[in-house]
Amino acid sequence: MKFANPDMLYAFLLIIPLVLFFLWAHRGRRLARDRFAQPSRLRMLASSYSRTGRITKFVLLVVGLIFLTFAAARPQWGTHAVMMKREGLDIMILLDTSKSMDAEDMKPSRLEKAKQEIRGVVERLRGDRIGLVLFAGQSFIHCPLTLDYSAFNIFMDVVNSDIIPTQGTAIGNAIETALKAFDQSERKYKVMILLTDGEDHDTKPIEAAEHAKEQGVRIFTIGIGSVRGEPIPIKNRRGETVGYKKDDDGSIVMTKLDEMTLQKIADITDGKYYRATAGEIELDRIYDEILGMEKRELEGKLMIQYEDRFQYPLAAGLFFLIFEFVVTDRKLRLNGRRRK
């Protein structure tokens, strides 16, 4: 036997204080009753009260709650084989990790905002494989295409602006690197999502987008940052800003969002360009686009599925709760007399 929702078993711990409270309250009532009157007079005043009935009601309540908690944990036993089929796309995420992504016009920084957007994409996926390419002055596949979204998020957790020593923004190289991760024999079912501030350093991103189009890849671009410009902070080991990046003349370098390049990349590949927003509306729009795309049916896999058996403890729990409602803590009359 196994449980589909094993965390619900912790609810059993709540029943223990309920029992202790009942015992404490029962003792308190008894002491108060003894102070109120002598035992002989109490028996006469409370002749209709059944202590056994009251205890029975509580026991029925506790047993009912135990069965309902057991049902909530969804016990399963017995199995059957089912053929599981999956439809999906291959989605490569391209993330800019250059120092310009440390700019703070998106809080807490452009890079952290981009990582937040990626996690939002992953949360929306159902049956699609996802991979991750990181790029700055160079690019590499940080996470190959996978269905294990938890593993993908672990790869995401270690991403920062120091992960690639060579600085720059090689968008064209990143697209070419991502193309290598796809199945070269297919000319559809492939998507890239590019997150960057768009300041490419002469790596021919438009030509790379044309190459992606030839391979049937659609590229959705998300611009991270502002068009007005933002200084690039320099941080110490504790993450504190100690200054701003300067050029050879000593002037502070301003990094601006290059929307034109990102728009062209999206247009060439029949994708869409969106600017990152606080409400992340762009993620819903990209997901709607992905949902509307043709998806391939992948090879079926024989899976062993457990049978749910929560119905039995659920029925037992409801029975005990209904029975508790019916039972009374009053003594019944038999032939004109109350049963003792």
N, C-alpha and C positions, 0 to 999 in steps of 0.2 A: 504494500500500500504506500502511496505517496500523496502529497498535498500540493494542489495547484497554487494556493495562497498560504504558504506556511507561516507568514508573518502574523496572520490572524490568530494563530495559536497563543500568541502573547496575551490575548484578551482573557485567557484563563486566569491570569494573574489578578485581574480586576474582580474576579469572583471571590477571592480570598478575603479582601477587605469587606466585601458585602456580608460574608458569613460572620466575620468578627464584629461588624456593626450590629448584626442581628443579635448575637450573643450578649453584647454590651447593653443593647437596648432592652433585651429580655430581662437581664439581671437588674437593670435600673427600674423597670416596671415592678418587678417583684419586691425590691426594697421599698419603693414608694407605697406599694400596696400594704406591706407589713406595717409601715408607719401610719397608715391611714386608719386601720381598724384591726381588731383582733381576728384571728383565723376563723373562728366560728361565725362571727358576724360577716366576714368577707364571703364565706361560702354561701350565706343566705343572700347577700347583696348581688353577688356575681353568679347566681345559680344558672343563668343562661349562657355563661361564657365557657368555652371549651379550650383549654390550653393545648390539648392534643390536636384540635383542629387548626389552631394557629400555627403550631410547629409543622403540621402536615402541609399547610399552604406554603410555608417558606421553603420546605424541602422540595415541593413540586416546582416552585419558581426557580430554585437553584439548578435542579436537574434539567428544566427546560432551557435555561440559559446555557448550560454546558452543551446540550445537543445543538443549539443554534450556533454557538461558537464553533463547534466541530464542523457544522455545515458550511459556515462562512469560510473555513480553511479549504473547502472543496476537496474532500478525500476522493482519491481515485484508486481503483484497482480493476484488474482485467484490462486486456489490451486488444487492439485490432490494427491491422495494417492498412494504411491509406497511401495512395499515390499523390504526392504533393507536387503541383506544378507552379512555376513562377514566371511572371512576366515582368520585364523591367528594362532599364536602360543602363548604360555605362556612363558614369558621371565623374569627370576629373575636375577637382577644385584646384585652381591656380592662385596661390597666395603670395603677395608681395611682402617680403620681409626686410626690405632695404631700410636704412636709417631714416629716410623721409617718412616712413610709416610710424615713427615715434612722435610725429607732430601731434599736438593736442587740440586741434580744431574739432576733432571728434573725441568725446570723452569715453574712457580715460586716455585713449590714444587711438590713432588710426588703426594700428595693428590689432589692438584689443577689440576694437569695434568690428574689424574684419573677422576675427576669430568668433566673435559673438554671432555674426551673420552666418558663418559656416555652420555653427552648431544649430542655428535655426533651420538651415537647409536640411541637415541630417535628421532633425526631429520630424520633418515632414515626409521623409522617404519611406516607401513601402516596397521592398523587393528589388530595389535598384542597387547595383554595385557602385561603390564610391571610392575614389582614390585622391591623393593629395600631392601636388607639385609645389615646392617652395622655390622662390627665385629672388635674387637680388642682382649682383653682377653676374652670377652664374645661376643655374637651375638644376634641380635633381628631383627624382621621384621619392618623396618622403614616405608615402604609404601607397602601395600598389592597390589596384582595384579589389575591393572586398565587400562582402555582405555583413561582416562583423562590425556594426556601427560602434560598439563599445571599444573595440580595438582602435578604430579610426579616431575616436575621441582621445584615447591615450596618446596617440601620435600628435594630436593637436595640442595637448597640454604642454609639451616641451618646446613649442615654437616660440621664438623670440627674435629680435632684430640682430642678434649676434650669431645666429645659427649658421649663417653663410658669411665667411670672412670677406669675400670679394664684394665690394660695394658697387652700387649701380642699380638700374632697373631694366633688366633684360626681358622685356615682355615677349619679343619675338622668339628668343631662346626657350622661354617657358612653354610657349605654344608648341614648338617643335618637340620639346621633351615630353609633353603630355600626349602628343600624337603617338609616340612609341609605346605608350601603355595600352592603347586600344588594339582590338583585333583587326589586323590589317586586311583581312578577307571580307569584312563587312563595310558597307558604305552608308549605313544608317544606324539608328539606336545609340548614337554617341553624342554626348553633351560636354561642354566645358563651361565652368563658371569662373570668371576671372575677377579677382578682387585686388584692386591696386589704386594708387593715386594717378596712374597713367603717365608719369614722367619717364618715358622710355629713353634710353641712352644709345640710340642708333643701332638697334638690333633688328630693324626691319619688321616690325609687328604687322604691317599691312600685308607684306608678302607672306608671312607665316599664316595669317588669316586666310589668304587665298589658298594656301596649301591645305589648310584644315577644311575649307569648303570642298576641295577636290575629293577629300576622304569622307565626305558626308557628315562632318561635325558641325553642330550648331554651338555658337559661343555666346553666352550671356555675360555681359560685363557689368560690374558694380563699382562705381566710382567712390572712393573713400577719401573724404577731405573737403576742402572748400576752394573755390576758384580765386578767392581774394589773396590767398597765400598765408603761410604760417611758418615761423622759425622752427628749425630742427633742434630739439633739446639735446644736450650732452649730459649723461647721467653717470653717477658714481656707482659703485658696487651695491649700494643700498637702495638704488633706484631713485635717488634724489637728483633733481636738476641742478647742475653746477654751472651751466652756461649754455650758449647756443652756438651752433656750427657757423663758422665764418669762412669766407673765401680768401684768396691770396692777398686781397687788398684790405682785409680786416673788416669787411662789411658782413653783416649777418645774412646768411643764405635763407631765402624764402622758398618754400616748396608749395606749388600750386597744383590743383587738380586739373589734369588735361582731359577734359571731357570729349574733345574732338576726336582724339585717337581712339578712345574707347567706343565712341559712337560708330566710327568707321569699321572697327573690328566686328562689332555686332551686326552692322548692316550687311557686310560682305558675306557673313555666314548664316544669314536669315535668323539672327538672334535678336536680342533686345538689350538696350543700355538703360541702367537705372542708377540714380545717385542714392547712396546709402542715407537712410533717414532714421530718426530716433524710434519711430513706430514700426520700422522694418516692414513697411507695406510692400516693398519691392520683393521680399521673399515670397509673399503670397502670390504675387503676379508671376514670378519665375516658376513657382510650383504649379500654378494653373497652366502655364505653357508646357511644362514637362508632362503633366497629366494628359494634355491633348496630343502629345506626340505618339507615334506608332511605337509599340513595344514588342519585342520579340518574346516568344514563348521558349523558355529555357528547358533543358532536359529535366524530365520528372524524376523525383527521388522517392523511393519507398520509405515511409516513415511509420514508426510504431507510435500509436496514439493511445493514451490511457482513457479508460471510461470514467466519466464523472459519476460519483455515487453520493453526492451531497443530498439527494432527494430523501434518502432514508433518515439521516439525523435531522433534517429539516422537518419532516413529518413528525418524528418523535418529539422534537422540541415544541412544535405547535400543539401537539396533543397534551403535553404536560402543562403548558401555559393555559390552555383552555380548561383542563381539569382543575388547575389551581384557582381559576375564576369561579368554577362551579362549587368547589369545596367551601364550606362556611366554618367560621370559628364560633358558631352558636350551637348549643346542644339541641338535638332534634327531640320533638315530642312523640312519645309512644304511649297510645291509650290514655291520653290526657295528662301524662307525666313527661317530664323532660328526661331524656336518657342521660345517665350519669357517665 
